[in-house]
């Protein structure tokens, strides 16, 4: 189960990275054809809407996430939950959110089928990032995306 947690955490965090968000090919590989999202606002979004929105962004705020947990819902279906926030230029965090993602394993790998973000009123107290730690040792600890980070697959994430 630990390996599945690390794998899905890595894929989820990859979706926070501007390099992935700007790559239609990578998004196509990660988002299930029937992907559906309920955003922080409570609005529902289909795959095409999300792809169009991500393509239109000129800036991507750094996302800080922590407390990843995974549960198998069926043999090839997993629920990933975690908390996240956006980091402003001054270092403060905002848009604190509890997140849930349903990942489905297909012949070509895991794909995100459903995602939901629920705003929270408590402010998360994320620890300060530790630069230089190997990503596979993060388990349920925090992660901060930056251009030096390496994806668990060994692929360097670059914008």
N, C-alpha and C positions, 0 to 999 in steps of 0.2 A: 504494500500500500504506500510505503514511503517513496518508492520509485515513481509511482503514479502521481503522487503529490508533487514531486519535484518536476516531473515532465509537464503536467498541466499548469503549474505555477509559472514555469518558464514560458509556455505558450501564451498564457494570459498576460504576463508582464511584457512580452514582446508586442502585444497589441497596444500597449501604452507608449511604445517608443515611436518617435516621429519617423524614423526610417521605414518602419513597417506600415505606419498609418499612411504614408505617401506612396506605398508600393501596391498598385492594383493587383499585381501577380501574387504577392504574398498574402494580401487580404483575401483574394479569391481562394487560396489554398487553406486559409484558416477558418473562414466563415462558411458554414454549411449553406447549401443553396436555399434552404428554408429558414435561414437565420431570422430571428425576431428579437427585438429588444424593448424593454420598458425602461425609459430613462428616468433620471432623478425627478423630472417634472411630472412623472406619471403618464406621459404620452407614450404611445406605442409606435415603434419604427420598424419598417421592414428592411431587408438587406440592401436594396437599392438606395433607399434614403440614407442609411448609415454610410454606405460607400461614397455617395455624393457629398455628404457632409464632411467626411474625413478628407476628401480630395479638395474641398474648398477652403480648408484651414490654412492660414499662412503661418501661424505660430502654434506650437504644441507645448502647453505647459508641462513641466516635469510632474510625473505622478509618483507619489510615495505610497507603497502598499505594504500590508503586514497581516499577520495572523491568518495565513492560508490554511484551510482545512479541506479535505476531500472525503466524499462518501460515494460508494458505488450504489447507483439506483437500479442497475441491471448489469449483466456481464459486460456490455460495451457502452455503458452510459454512466457518466460520473457527474456529481454536483461539486463544484468548487466554490467555496465562500471565502471572503476576505474583506478587509477594510482598506479604504484608500482616501487620499486627499491630494489636492493640487498644491504645488509649492509655488508661491509668488516669487518675484525677483528679489524681494527683501528677505526671503527665507521663511516667511510665515506661511502657514498652511490654511487652506480654505476648501470649501466644497467637500466636507467630510461625508463619506458615503459607505454604507454597508453594501457589498456586492455579492451577487450569486450568478454563477454561470453553469450551464449544462453543456457538457462536452460529450460528443458521440464519436466512438472509434469506428472508422471505416477502413477499407482496404488500403488507402493511401495515408492513413494516420488519423489523428484526433482533429475534429472540427467543432467549432463553437456553434451550437444549435440555438441557444437561448441565453440572454443576459438581462439582468435587472440591477439597477442601482437605486437604493433607497436612501434619501438624505437622513442624516442623523443630527441630533441637537448636541450630543456630547462631543467635545473636541478631543480627538485622539492625541495622545502624547507619544508621538513617534520618537524613538531614540535617534540620536545623531547618526548619520550614515558612517559606516566603517569602510573606507576606500581600500581596495586591495584584497578584500576577502574573496575567496573562490565562490561563485554563485551556487554551486551544488551544496555548500554548507549552510545555506540560508534557512532551510527547512521552513519553519513558520515565522522566522524573524523578519524584520523589515527589509524592504528593497527600495532603493532609489535609483531611478533610471538616469543615466548620464552617458555621454558619448564614450566613456572608457569601459563601460560594462560589457561583459561577454555573456551571451546566451548559453544556457546549459548544454546545448548541442555542440558548442565550440565555435559557433558562428559569431563573428564580431558584428555588433549592431552599430551601424553608422547612419547618419541622416542622409 
